[in-house]
């Protein structure tokens, strides 16, 4: 299960993800991003309540990063140790700005 909370203030978008981001739930996040990303110059993913991320979830974050490379900045924050380890092992820690 995945809960997505989004807050948009002007050109800033914060997406807080809670639960599991996997093959089943990644399309849900992708839809939210596609609906909201236009005109966004600051995108933040708050992963404080993210329990698990699969390759499908990583793909959605990577595609978001590619979009934001063209139109602004993306930050990933409040990742758990487990999620940070996945970012490290996959090399995504070199791609994302992690706070």
C-alpha positions in Angstrom: 0.0 0.0 0.0 1.2 3.5 -0.8 0.0 6.9 0.5 1.0 10.0 -1.4 0.7 13.4 0.1 1.5 16.4 -2.1 1.8 20.0 -1.3 2.2 22.5 -4.1 3.1 26.1 -3.3 3.7 28.1 -6.5 6.6 26.4 -8.3 7.5 24.2 -5.3 6.2 20.7 -5.0 6.7 18.4 -2.0 5.6 14.7 -2.3 5.6 12.7 0.9 5.5 8.9 0.3 4.3 6.5 2.9 4.4 2.7 2.6 5.9 0.6 -0.1 7.0 1.9 -3.5 7.1 -1.2 -5.7 5.8 -2.6 -9.0 2.2 -2.4 -7.8 2.3 1.2 -6.5 4.9 2.9 -8.7 2.3 3.7 -11.4 0.3 5.5 -8.8 3.2 7.8 -7.9 4.1 8.2 -11.6 0.5 9.5 -12.3 0.7 12.0 -9.5 4.0 13.3 -10.8 2.8 13.6 -14.4 -0.3 15.5 -13.2 1.7 18.0 -11.0 5.2 18.4 -12.5 4.5 21.1 -15.1 5.9 24.4 -14.0 7.6 23.0 -10.9 11.2 24.2 -10.4 11.7 22.7 -6.9 10.7 19.1 -6.4 11.1 17.4 -3.0 10.5 13.8 -2.2 10.0 13.2 1.6 10.7 9.6 2.2 10.4 9.6 6.0 7.6 7.1 6.0 8.8 5.0 3.0 9.3 1.4 4.1 10.5 -0.1 0.9 11.5 0.9 -2.7 11.9 -1.5 -5.6 13.5 -1.1 -9.0 10.1 0.1 -10.3 10.1 2.9 -7.6 13.6 3.8 -8.4 12.6 4.1 -12.1 9.9 6.6 -11.2 12.3 8.7 -9.1 14.9 8.6 -11.9 12.4 9.8 -14.5 11.4 12.6 -12.1 15.1 13.5 -11.8 15.5 13.6 -15.6 12.5 16.0 -15.9 13.8 18.2 -13.1 17.3 18.3 -14.7 15.6 20.4 -17.4 13.4 22.6 -15.3 14.8 22.9 -11.8 16.0 21.0 -8.7 15.0 17.8 -7.1 15.8 16.7 -3.5 15.3 13.4 -1.8 15.1 13.8 2.0 14.4 11.9 5.2 15.3 8.5 3.7 15.6 5.6 6.1 18.8 3.6 6.5 17.3 0.8 4.3 16.3 3.2 1.5 19.7 5.0 1.7 21.4 1.6 1.4 19.4 0.8 -1.8 20.4 4.2 -3.2 24.1 3.5 -2.4 24.1 0.0 -3.9 22.3 1.0 -7.1 24.4 4.2 -7.6 21.4 6.4 -7.3 23.1 8.3 -4.4 25.4 9.8 -7.1 22.4 10.9 -9.2 20.1 12.3 -6.5 20.6 15.2 -4.1 20.0 13.5 -0.8 19.4 15.5 2.4 
